[in-house]
């Protein structure tokens, strides 16, 4: 009888990084919440400082955790079985992100196609607009609020269109970087990955410019009712994901410069590629449903 051969399965030692990450996310949540409230009221408080502290702790966590993972991988501690576990974990993570954005798109759908028509008198609510909001017009986007604040909608032309093109091109450059890695063309890998990082940074820069334009020229702020809130909620969270994706790609870039990854062993690069393509797909949907329709 032949003896069954088992693969080794590396179990890492206890790590402080999960709890550090949890503390960072808690600080970010508390800081961001207070910062938004303070900005809405025109006050200055501790929200921005707590938010900054959370971001710093998060960056420390990412650096420390990435370093541990890279050291373990380069030490040959991983096996094919562990690689399959990583692939399953990354797949479930992206699925959770799909549900995350699905909830926000659902909120946008509810506000636009259910709440606004209901307030306008649809169904058996003929008197709703006169009782709750005199002079209310059931239209989207809502450019007037019950408090009398008037804003303008964000046009899909200009910066949003440029950013859409940037992200679509970045998916192409990242694909060719991946192809270069699989074919062991290190120069192509380095150039295309570097171009993707520059495109990601360009997207974030233009999104900041778009927010400045919204606040300064359009009066589109967090006080602009449901339209302003859904706009900044969807674009803001997407911007956070682009930021994280760019950080991941920068880490991959420096690993490439150090000679890491081979045509057969490069799941970390592949996982970062999956995440970036997912972020791009979300932006295309966001551009259509938030800016165009």
Helices and strands as residue ranges (DSSP letters): H 17-41, H 47-74, H 80-110, I 111-115, H 116-119, H 128-132, H 159-182, H 186-213, I 214-218, H 225-257, H 267-286, I 287-292
